[in-house]
Amino acid sequence: MSVDDACDEPRDESGYESIPLRNPLRAKIAMRADTDPDSLFEAADHVIAEQARSYLSRARAELEEARAAMATAIADADARAGALDRLYRVAHDMKGQASTFGYPLATEICGLLCLLLARRPHLNDPALSVSQAHVSGLAVVLEHGLAGDGGDLGRQLVERLRGLCERLES
């Protein structure tokens, strides 16, 4: 009996229910016996390369959304929670994509910002200032197209942002 056959039986003699395992990736990829896996990887690499060419312009547009959300959070206490949710979503998406397209420094900054926003759903003024510093740091990276880890200056920037977050905790 295969695993798939076993999952068709709702309960065994012990009374436990079997839950079928789903593989959503299998449904998205029609793999034929004559398909060469190397050609699939080549196609995926091609898609990533195409997306990499336009990443910086997309990231800069997301930066503008982050700036707008940050400005709303600072200016309007009533709209703050929604604006910070928007800022978190933008930072989280950028954190997930930036390294893929050659901007690990942006990933680190966005990761720190996500941690800050996740820990403090109702940020006070000092925490808003630290959040703004993260958005400003991200702006430097994206506006100047600082690919890679940013070298010594990039590491210093991340350490300063990390230090600001630590000071909030103390």
Summary of the structure (lengths in Angstrom):
residues: 170
radius of gyration: 22.2
end to end distance: 58.9
largest distance: 65.0
contacts: 448
relative contact order: 0.09
helix: 76%
strand: 1%
